[in-house]
Amino acid sequence: MVHLSTVRMFATAILLSFLTLSAHAGHHGSKAMKDSADIVGVAAGNESFSTLVAAVKAAGLVETLQGEGPFTVFAPTNEAFSKLPEGTVENLLKPENRQQLVDILTYHVVPGKVTAADVIKLNKATTIQGEDVAILIEGNSVSVGGAAVTSTDIEASNGVIHVIDTVLIPQ
């Protein structure tokens, strides 16, 4: 059972995280959010997701993530991608590694719109890739597959984005 004080603290953390992300998004990121762009449009409008957007394009997933949805995306930042061993991103972007890239990216997507308020009620979520990703709540911190959730509930016309600090790798 979730206590009301925990929900309030989590809601405050969500609001502060969203305001911080909005402040860092710059003109294009803010415009994308105001126009209620699809998930790809919102991500493309924020420089922090340029590696993710490049990967989505290389994997051929742009049309999918621009589709009706709704989708929930646990979106790793450029900084998250930089934590991978040197050369990993470049290798994954090669055409011969497309399926591996698709598997990794679809492991970051959950069907349906799962808001932060929903996430805190879960201990796992089934990804589009097919595997479950673990959700852990410790105090005011939430992690998905071991990645810390740093911002939540970034609205898109076809779903919601939650920002994570680590790239999730399926088993």
Secondary structure, DSSP 8 states (H G I E B T S, - for coil): ---HHHHHHHHHHHHHHHHHHHHHHHHHHHHHHHTT--HHHHHHTSGGGHHHHHHHHHHT-HHHHTSS--EEEEEE-HHHHHTS-TTHHHHHTSGGGHHHHHHHHHTTEEES---HHHHTT-SEEE-TTSSEEEEEEETTEEEETTEEEEEEEEEETTEEEEEESS-----
